[in-house]
Amino acid sequence: MAQPLHITDDSFSKDVLESSNPVLIDFWATWCGPCRQIAPIIDDLAKEYEGKAVVGKMDVDNNPRIPTEYGVRSLPSLLIFKNGKLVDTIVGAASRSYIAGRLEAALN
């Protein structure tokens, strides 16, 4: 069963910018209640989109460089990348259908 990919500041370029599939990154922190609320959604999407998209998570407390570079100021923030470019951003807890719809749009 697919699990979300744990992305770090050091692995970001390889895991995200060089990915041949769209990438959804959940920027989160252990102390963030809404982050915990959407964690099961992120886990489900990782399984559902296995082979079609990469679903990953980045702990902002342990990896501050990339969130700062992309202006992540609120958690959770979900960034969607395609062909190495940021194509969509979702800020705050959102429903599974909303997140899946935005990821689906990046697949087309």
Secondary structure by P-SEA (a helix, b strand, c coil): cccccccccccccccccccccbbbbbbcccccaaaaaaaaaaaaaaaaacccbbbbcccccccaaaaaaaccccccbbbbbccccccccccccccaaaaaaaaaaaac
